[in-house]
Amino acid sequence: MDFRAYFQGKKVTVMRIGLLGRGIGDTAYMAEAGAEVLVVDDAPESVMQPAVDALSQYQNITFKFGPYENQDFVDCDFVLVGAGAPLDLPCLVYAREQGTRLTQSAALFAEISKIPIIGVTGTRGKSTVTHMIHHALSVITGEDILLGGNIRGVSNLQLLKQVREDSLAVMELDSWQLQAFGWTGISPQVAVFTNFMPDHMNYYKGDLIAYFADKANIFSNQEESGVLVTTPEVFKEAQAYARGKDITIGQEVVLVDESTLPEECLLSMPGAHNRLNAALAYSALKVLDLSDEEIFDALATFPGVPGRLEYLGDIAGVRVYNDNNSTTPQATIAGLKALGDAERKHIVLIMGGAFKEIDPEPMVEEIERYVKKLILLPGTGTDKLKTELNDDSEYGVIFSEADSLAEAVEAGLAYGEPGDVLLFSPGFASFGMFKNEYERNDQFVELIARLHE
């Protein structure tokens, strides 16, 4: 199917193109389709040079770096807004006031392609559930199932090249990407909402309702033929939100808990939270009329998601796990519970990073319960955590600080003994020490890989 005509002759402003490949791919697709594209980014040109270089072949792409100018957001057919851009930026406020259309690539893909989409959101678990569903569908059907949304390096608009009339997409949708689903007035046909807890409070300025409102776009515009798969806890929040917004939840609702997944369904991933993730994936797959046997066999072969309790082998008898994508205290708690044994206290934990306005205090008790040695990386979140660790407690915890990830790994392995676990689960954002969480992930994986050589 050819969707290039949608972009032919249009003027598009791309805001915040980024360096991870998604925005670059989106921009390249629109340029190839004949759009006149203006890329604006408030980052310095020196920082964004890799994006300029990647798109240098297109004569119909113009770049402008530095402070945003309002006129660039109205002299166009639409603005492709970068995920995570504050919506109260003057240029975006001005664009809305002038009636300029704002969208994002995941929602634009859904709108243009019109293919069935299984969308997955939630504070935690959305990556794992998305990849579980995609893996199972790929194994069971043998078809090329599209995978998009918040997937590293994947451009949603480039996915349009792969769309056929019978295509199906599975998309991981974070709260920012779901903003544009709300602007467009659409929701995925099958919506999976894993859980809800505080996150990104630095972006949402402590407003949990605003955070939930963005997440709620995954089900708010579903038709009656749609299906919402979620937990009783999230559904209670959804009902309260719907009443406040005069939204009718008329679609089918499937409620899931730990008992949904039968014991005979075996998983390769540790942790009760992963069984709940699998239960959510199972329930979404059942919507497609797949059999239990097919689903269980497929889930049993799912290897897990890189950066989510990813087993990297053992070094001198110490089992190493990469839980880089755990960027909140609650996520680190889940990792500790999955791998920990309170009687043995055999976890050496590397963590730390930038504060996201989420109280780390609930994590302290779990650290004290499961961790024999804590190694802290620098960051504003780490500083907040240290004030909690310095308090008198029933258990106490031994902790030290490292100036780099390499130093932390060296210290962790030196302290660990055969049978111990070295767990890298930051609990905070990556900003400060790293460009983003992907750089942090790759650095840790590379450090461990070198030790295996």
N, C-alpha and C positions, 0 to 999 in steps of 0.2 A: 504494500500500500504506500502511496506517495503523498506525503503531507507538505511538500515544499511550497505548494501554492498558497498555503496559509500565510507564509512569511514573505512571499514575493512582493517586492516594492514597498514593504512596510519600513517605517523608521522605528528603531528600537533603542532604548537606553538600557544598558546593562549596568546595574549598580553592584559593586563589590564582586569582582570576577573571581578573586581568590587565586590560590596557587595549588589546589589539590586536584585539579583536572576537571571537576564538574562544570564550573563556570566557563572554563576554556572550551570544553566540548560543546556546551550549549551555544556559546557565541559562534564557534566554528560552524555548527549546523545551520544557524540562522543566516550566516554570511553566505554559505554554500547555496542556501535556498533563495538568495537574492535580496535579503534585507539590508538596509543601511543601518549599521550598528555603531552606536557611540558607547564606549566603555568608560564609565566614570568611577573613580576610586579615590578615597581620601588618604590612602596610604602613599608614601613617597614613591616616585617613579623608579628609584633605584631598587626598592623592595619588590616592586611588581614587574621588573624587567623580564623575568622568565615567562610571564603571561604574554607580554608584548612579543617576545621572540617566538613563542609557540604559534602566534597568529599573524606573523609578519607576511605571510603569503597572500593575505586577503586585503585587497585594495579598498574594500567597502567597510572596513573597520577602522574607527578613529578612537584614539585614547586621550583621556584628559585626567590628570592627576592633581590632587590638592583639594582644597575646600569645595564642597558641592555648590553648584550654581542652580538656583531654582528653575531657570529657563530650560535647562537640559532635561527637566522632568515634566515639561509640558509640550515641548516641540517634538513630539513623538507619538506613535500609535499606542505604545504601552511601555511600561518600565518593568524589566525583569529584576526583581529585588533580591539581593543576596540574603540567604537565610541568616537570621540573627541580627539584622539591621534594626536598630531602635525605631519603632514606628512613629515616635514623636520627633524625629529629626525634622527640622524646618523644611527641607526639600521635599520630604514625603508628605508632610502636612499640606504644603502648598500644592503638590500634585493632586491630592485628594480634593482639595478645595476647588481646583480648576477642572475636575472631572477626568483627569488622566487615569487610564486603567493601570492598576498595579497587579502583578502576578509573580509567580515563581515557577521554576521549571517542573517540579513534580506535579503541581496542579495543572500546568499547561499541558503536560503529557497526557494526563487523565482526560482533560477537556477535549483535546484534539483527537486522540486515538479512539476514544469511546469504547475501549475494550474492557472486559470485566477486570476488576482489581481487588485483590485481597490486601487491605491496608492494615498495618500493625503500628500501634503507638503504645505509650506507657512510659513511666519514669524509668523503670528498669525492665530488662528482659526483652525489649522490642527487637534488638538485633538477633538474639538467640531464636526467638519465636519466628521472626521473618525467615531466617536461614533454615530453620527446621521445616517450615512449610514449603519453602522453595526446594529444598533437598528431597523431601518426600514426594512432591509432585513430579520432580524431574525423574526420580527413580521409578515411580509407579507408572507414569504415562510414557516415559521415554521421549517426551516432547521437549522442545526448547522453551522453557518457561522463563519469561522475562523477570529480571530482578532489578529493582530500582529504588528511588527515594534517597534515603540517607546511607548510601552505600559508597564506600571509599573509592574515589576515582571514577565513579560511574556518572556519566552525563545523561540526564533523563531525556533530553531532546535527541541525543544520538540514538537512544533506544527506539525512536520512531522509525529508524531504518529497518528494524527487525520485526516490526508489527505486521502480522497477517490477519486475515479476517477471523481466524479462530484462535487468536493469541489470548493468553492470560498472563497477567503481571502480578507479582508479589512485591509490595513496596513497604519499606520501613519509613515511617513518617514521624519526624520529631515535631515538637510543638511549633517551631518556626515554619516548617514546610506546610503544616496544617493551617497556618494563617491564611495562605492563599487559597486553600480549599474553601475556607469561609468566605473570602472575597468573591470567589467564583460561584459559590452556592452549590457545591457538589460534595459528595462523600463517596468513599469506596463502596462497592456493592457488598463486600464482606468486610466488616470492621472488627479488628481485635484490639481490645484495650486491656493491657496486661495488669497494670497497677497504677496507683497515683500517690505520690509523696513529694515533699518539697525538693525542688531542684531549680537551677537557674534563677535563684532568688535575687542575684545581682542584676540580672536583666529585667525581671518582673518587679523589682523594687519591693520585694517582700510580699507581693500580692498573690496569694495562692489561687484566688478566684480568677484572676486574669490568666494565670498559667493553665488552670483547668479549662477556661473558655477556649483557649487555642487548641488544647487537646480534644475538646468536645466536638470540634469540626469533623472528626473522623466518623461521627454518627449523626450529627445534627441535621444533615441534609440527605440522609438515606431515604429512599422510597420504601413503601410498604413491603416490597419484595426483597429488601435488603436484610442482612443479618448482622446483629451485634453480638460478638462473643466477648465475655468479660467475667469478672469475679463479682460475687455479691457485694463486696465492699465498694468497688468502683461503680456498680450499678446504682447503689444507694446515692452516691455523689451525683451520678448522671441524672437521676430522677429529680433531685433537689435543684440542680442546675436547669433542667428542662422546665420545671415549674416557674422558676424565676424569669425565664426567657420566653415563656409561653410556647414552648416547643413540645410537640406530641411525639412520644416514642411509640410509633405504631408498627415499626419493623419487628421481625422475629428477634427475640433476645435469648441467648444461650448462656446460662450461668455455669461457671466452672470453679471447682476447688480441687484440692489435692486428691480427693477420692475419685475424681472423674477418670483418671488414668488407671486402668487395671494393673495389678501387681505383675501380671505376666508380661507387661510391656517393659522390656529391659532397655536401659540407656547407658551410653558410654560416659556420660558426664556426671560428676559428683554433685550432691546437694539437693535438699528438698525443694529449693527454689527452681531448680532445673526440671524437677518432676512437674511442678506447677506450670512451667513454661511449656513442657511437652503436652500437658493436659489442654492448654489453650490451643496449641498447634493441632492436636488431635481433633478438638471440637471444630476448628475451622475447616479441617480437611473433611470431616464428616458432612459438612454442608454440601460438599461436592459429590456426595453419594459414593464415597470410597469405602471399601470394607475395612473392618477392624484388622483383619490379617494383613492386608496390604499396608495399612498405616503403621502397624506395630513393627513389621519387618523393615520398613523404610526408616522409622525413627531409631531403630536399634543400630543402624549403620551411620547415623549422623555423628560426625567427629567433633562437633563443637565449633565455636566461632573464635578466630584468632583474637587474643586479648581478653577472652572471657573464661577465666579459669583454664587457660590453655596449658596443657602439660608439655614442658620442654625437656623432659628427660631427667636423669639424676646425675649429679656430680659428686663423686666421692660418697655416695650413699645418701645424699641430700636430694629429695625430690623438688624440682623447680617448677613453679606455676606462674604464668603470666596473666595477671588480672588487670592489665593496664586500663581497660575501658571502665573500670569501677572508679567513677569520678565523684561519688557522693559517699558520705559515711554509711548510709544504708546498704549500698552495694558492697562495700568492704566488709560490713557485718555479715552479709550473706556468704561471702567467700570464706570468712573465718569459721562460720558454722558448718560450711560444706566440708572443709578440710580439717577442722580442729577437733581436739580431744581435750576436754577440760582437765582430765586426770593426768594427762601426760604433759600438756603445755609444750608441744614440740614444733610450734610455728615460729620461724624468724620472719618478721614482717618488715618489708620496705614500703614506706608510704610518705605522703606529704605533697604539698603543692599550693595552688592559689585558692583563696577563700571564695566560696560561692554563696555566702550569706546563709549557710545551712549549719545549724548548731552541731559541732562534732561530739558533744558531751555523751550522747547515747552510745557512741562507738567506744568510749573509754572503758566501760565495763566489760565489753566483749574482748577488747585488746588484753585487758588484765586477766580475763578468763582463759584465753587460748594462746597468748603470745609469750614466749620465753625471752625474746629479745626484739626490740623495736628499733629500726634504723630510719631516721627522718631526713627527708630531702628538704631543701629550703623552700620557703613560700609563706604567704600571708595566712593560709589555712594552717600550716604547720605551727606558726607562732600562736595561733588561737588554740590549737590542740595542746601545745606545751603548757599553757596555763592550766588546762584541765589535768594533765598528767602530773603536774607538780603538787596537786592537792593530795592530802593524805587519803589513802584508800585501804580497803581490806586486803587486797592482794599485792598491790604495787606492781610496777613494770620497769624493767631495765631498758633504758633507751640511750642511744647515741645519735650523733648527727653526722651527715656526710655532705660534702660540697658538690658531689657529682654522682650520677647514677653508677658509674664505674666504681667509685669508691664505696658506694653502698653495697653493691654486689660483692665486692671483695670482702668487706666487713661481714656481710651476712653469711657467706660461705665459710669464712674463718670461724665464725661462732657456731655454725651448724654442725651437727653430729649425724652419723649414719642413722637413718630412720626419721630424721627431721624433715620439715618442709620449709623451703624458702619461697615465700609468697610475695610477689610484687603486686600490691593492690593500693594505688595511690590515695583514694578517698577524697581527692580534691582535683581541681582543674590543673591543666598542664602549663598555663600561661606563666611566664616569668623565666623558667629554666629552658622551656622548649617553645618552638613555634606553635605547636598544636599537639594533640594527644597521639597523632600518628607518628610524629617524630619521636616522641617519648617511647611509644611501643617498639618502633623499629630499633631504637638504640638499645633497649633492654634485650630484645631477641638476638641482636647481633652480638652483644656482650656474652650471652650464654652460649651462642653458637661457637664463638671463638674458644671458649673453655672446653667445648666438646672436641675440638680439633686435635 
